[in-house]
Amino acid sequence: MTQAETSSTSKKAPKNKSALLDKYREEEKNQKEPLNPNNIGEETVDQLPEPSGWRLLVLPFTPPSKSKGGLIYSQETLDKARIATTCGYVLKMGPLCYTEEKFTSGPWCKKGDWVIFARYAGSRLPIEGGEVRLLNDDEVLGTIKDPEAVLHHI
């Protein structure tokens, strides 16, 4: 080989390729965003069960998958945080919510409010993209404006 052939061959050397990095990028593209009040459409809400009696249908808060500094939380950490969440967004209210005599001051919350409830309150219903909870109207402990303000750091 001549010197010209060797220099042209070295310029065409393949770049290093990381199969693991490619796999993570592909998973990011295929991963669906968890349900939250901003991306849940009315058609999805209409398909969810209607709460009967004095029950509320609540979408639990989903913590972010990245920290403000850019760290990506593991799936196990995110699952634990989702299970332990005590905040939710009210999607639907049953026809008898807050009509009993003990609610003389009026309803404690309304559709579209962020509420706080006990950790194990209500019934969990898994749906595509997350879960919803059916809570009794008296299991609501309070309302909040921003659910991230009351969350513990993961």
Secondary structure, 3 states (H helix, E strand, C coil): CCHHHHHHHHHCCCCCCCHHHHHHHHHHHHCCCCCCCCCCCHHHHHHCCCCCCCEEEEEECCCCCECCCCCECCHHHHHHHHHHCCEEEEEEECCCCCCCCCCCCCCCCCCCCEEEECCCCCEEEEECCEEEEEEEHHHEEEEECCHHHCCCCC
